Amino acid sequence: MEHYDIIIAGGGMAGLSLAFYLSRSPLRSRSILLVDRERKEKNDRTWCYWERGDGPFEAIVYRKWRAIDFYGTSFSGSLDLGDYQYKMLRGIDFYRFMHEELQKLPNLDVRFGEITHLEDLEQGGMVVVGGKPIVAPVVFDSTYRLPQSTPRTHNLLQHFKGWVITTERDCFDPNRPRVMDFRVEQQEDCRFLYVLPFNKRQALVEYTIFNEQVLASEAYEDSLRQYIDRFLEAGSYRIEETEFGIIPMSDVAVSENPSQHIVRIGTSGGYTKPSTGYTFQRTQRYLQELVASMETTNQVPVRKQPGFPKWFKQALDSVLLNVLQNKRHPADDVFTKLFQRNPPERVFRFMDEDTSFLEDLQIVNSMPKGPFAMAVFDLIRQRALHL
Ligand SMILES: Cc1cc2nc3c(=O)[nH]c(=O)nc-3n(C[C@H](O)[C@H](O)[C@H](O)COP(=O)(O)OP(=O)(O)OC[C@H]3O[C@@H](n4cnc5c(N)ncnc54)[C@H](O)[C@@H]3O)c2cc1C
């Protein structure tokens, strides 16, 4: 049986990021195997996230903005992000950058193939690739598919289709991305558009829904066409690229350490923020914690689970999901109140779970009281029933 010190199962965003942080740590001397079924040669997704100052991927950030436009129910306007910048990173740039960086790591092997089996054995975690078993004391797994529809949890999906379009006329302000434009038929869901401009004539326009049911492909495309015709003075336009995604928005408890030698990371590890679907920055943060822990303990890393203030923030995710899933208040108005009644920096800090307890209470106070109280009551009732 082949042996490595570390196996990274899945070389997407989380697997590659982990290899990157390992390459910058004393652990770089360990033998590392990264396995993925794909070579990652397509621009299959675009990551947006917010950050203060420069991050580890600054050199490949495609666009960044200091203000965003928001269109809601009782409020629309431009929001200054203060110390934050909203950043966009193209999948293809990330994959190329990572593969170039990782070539510098002499002890890293990259193998392309299907992992047909992953199991914890006494001597370590085992993956089977091309019929061959490979073992390591620690396997980081980003290939595990999270269960959906677990009873007693909220299981929404964030699903979206986006087009990169080139327009006949100048119609985008390169300094003003639209982040959450709710001026579209809500159909009792949460539906909005992102418009992320590359220049005056090119942008990623993305139709996004939070609900339980993925649509037929044409339904997203009809909505994209209607939005472009109604809200952009584009003239004719050409579709350059398409992206489609489904991100779980669930508060199902995820086991990051399901067994002795296996650590789940990325979406598989439940790193997605349940109430927003944002995963990129949390993954960076959590993986840095894992690498630091492995450096000091030399053990299979276990991420410290949050104590009271963080636990409270995570409970707020469940409250918001409960409001959205049970349609207790129109979602467009919930997000409008959030941005109307709080400075954007506080909202971003809140979504990063970096706010103080007082700021959390200010956020809670900005929400429609009745529906949120009902959601809290419902959650307490459900927990009490299942104690
Ligand atoms: C289109 C799209 C846009 C997104 N945009 C954002 C965004 O703007 N901001 C944000 O924060 N999050 C975003 N997300 C959510 C999240 O950041 C991404 O899904 C991210 O790629 C998750 O990283 P991951 O490593 O967990 O999964 P992935 O990047 O999907 O990596 C998993 C890897 O495992 C491989 N794999 C799976 N099974 C096997 C197997 N059996 N054998 C071998 N290889 C296997 C896959 O090929 C893949 O490369 C987006 C998601 C999508 C789909």
PDBQT file of the ligand as one rigid body, heavy atoms in Angstrom, charges set to zero:
ROOT
HETATM    1  C1  LIG A 401     -20.669  28.545  -9.233  1.00  0.00    +0.000 C 
HETATM    2  C2  LIG A 401     -20.336  28.782  -7.775  1.00  0.00    +0.000 A 
HETATM    3  C3  LIG A 401     -20.058  30.077  -7.355  1.00  0.00    +0.000 A 
HETATM    4  C4  LIG A 401     -19.745  30.300  -5.995  1.00  0.00    +0.000 A 
HETATM    5  N1  LIG A 401     -19.488  31.574  -5.594  1.00  0.00    +0.000 NA
HETATM    6  C5  LIG A 401     -19.135  31.792  -4.308  1.00  0.00    +0.000 A 
HETATM    7  C6  LIG A 401     -18.800  33.103  -3.893  1.00  0.00    +0.000 A 
HETATM    8  O1  LIG A 401     -18.898  34.064  -4.660  1.00  0.00    +0.000 OA
HETATM    9  N2  LIG A 401     -18.389  33.289  -2.613  1.00  0.00    +0.000 N 
HETATM   10  C7  LIG A 401     -18.290  32.257  -1.724  1.00  0.00    +0.000 A 
HETATM   11  O2  LIG A 401     -17.871  32.486  -0.585  1.00  0.00    +0.000 OA
HETATM   12  N3  LIG A 401     -18.642  31.015  -2.087  1.00  0.00    +0.000 NA
HETATM   13  C8  LIG A 401     -19.058  30.749  -3.352  1.00  0.00    +0.000 A 
HETATM   14  N4  LIG A 401     -19.376  29.481  -3.736  1.00  0.00    +0.000 N 
HETATM   15  C9  LIG A 401     -19.411  28.437  -2.702  1.00  0.00    +0.000 C 
HETATM   16  C10 LIG A 401     -18.044  27.785  -2.417  1.00  0.00    +0.000 C 
HETATM   17  O3  LIG A 401     -17.081  28.778  -2.149  1.00  0.00    +0.000 OA
HETATM   18  C11 LIG A 401     -17.569  26.940  -3.584  1.00  0.00    +0.000 C 
HETATM   19  O4  LIG A 401     -18.482  25.915  -3.856  1.00  0.00    +0.000 OA
HETATM   20  C12 LIG A 401     -16.197  26.316  -3.315  1.00  0.00    +0.000 C 
HETATM   21  O5  LIG A 401     -15.688  25.833  -4.530  1.00  0.00    +0.000 OA
HETATM   22  C13 LIG A 401     -16.263  25.203  -2.278  1.00  0.00    +0.000 C 
HETATM   23  O6  LIG A 401     -14.985  24.663  -2.114  1.00  0.00    +0.000 OA
HETATM   24  P1  LIG A 401     -14.759  23.124  -1.828  1.00  0.00    +0.000 P 
HETATM   25  O7  LIG A 401     -13.325  22.869  -1.922  1.00  0.00    +0.000 OA
HETATM   26  O8  LIG A 401     -15.493  22.758  -0.603  1.00  0.00    +0.000 OA
HETATM   27  O9  LIG A 401     -15.514  22.388  -3.030  1.00  0.00    +0.000 OA
HETATM   28  P2  LIG A 401     -15.024  22.318  -4.532  1.00  0.00    +0.000 P 
HETATM   29  O10 LIG A 401     -14.331  23.566  -4.912  1.00  0.00    +0.000 OA
HETATM   30  O11 LIG A 401     -16.211  21.896  -5.314  1.00  0.00    +0.000 OA
HETATM   31  O12 LIG A 401     -13.930  21.158  -4.508  1.00  0.00    +0.000 OA
HETATM   32  C14 LIG A 401     -14.243  19.802  -4.321  1.00  0.00    +0.000 C 
HETATM   33  C15 LIG A 401     -13.336  19.045  -5.274  1.00  0.00    +0.000 C 
HETATM   34  O13 LIG A 401     -13.477  17.646  -5.042  1.00  0.00    +0.000 OA
HETATM   35  C16 LIG A 401     -13.409  16.987  -6.290  1.00  0.00    +0.000 C 
HETATM   36  N5  LIG A 401     -14.071  15.690  -6.119  1.00  0.00    +0.000 N 
HETATM   37  C17 LIG A 401     -15.319  15.463  -5.642  1.00  0.00    +0.000 A 
HETATM   38  N6  LIG A 401     -15.569  14.142  -5.589  1.00  0.00    +0.000 NA
HETATM   39  C18 LIG A 401     -14.449  13.530  -6.039  1.00  0.00    +0.000 A 
HETATM   40  C19 LIG A 401     -14.083  12.173  -6.217  1.00  0.00    +0.000 A 
HETATM   41  N7  LIG A 401     -14.910  11.167  -5.895  1.00  0.00    +0.000 N 
HETATM   42  N8  LIG A 401     -12.866  11.895  -6.708  1.00  0.00    +0.000 NA
HETATM   43  C20 LIG A 401     -11.988  12.885  -7.027  1.00  0.00    +0.000 A 
HETATM   44  N9  LIG A 401     -12.277  14.194  -6.880  1.00  0.00    +0.000 NA
HETATM   45  C21 LIG A 401     -13.495  14.517  -6.392  1.00  0.00    +0.000 A 
HETATM   46  C22 LIG A 401     -14.119  17.919  -7.263  1.00  0.00    +0.000 C 
HETATM   47  O14 LIG A 401     -13.691  17.696  -8.592  1.00  0.00    +0.000 OA
HETATM   48  C23 LIG A 401     -13.689  19.285  -6.729  1.00  0.00    +0.000 C 
HETATM   49  O15 LIG A 401     -12.561  19.792  -7.400  1.00  0.00    +0.000 OA
HETATM   50  C24 LIG A 401     -19.715  29.216  -5.070  1.00  0.00    +0.000 A 
HETATM   51  C25 LIG A 401     -20.040  27.946  -5.527  1.00  0.00    +0.000 A 
HETATM   52  C26 LIG A 401     -20.343  27.723  -6.850  1.00  0.00    +0.000 A 
HETATM   53  C27 LIG A 401     -20.702  26.323  -7.283  1.00  0.00    +0.000 C 
ENDROOT
TORSDOF 0
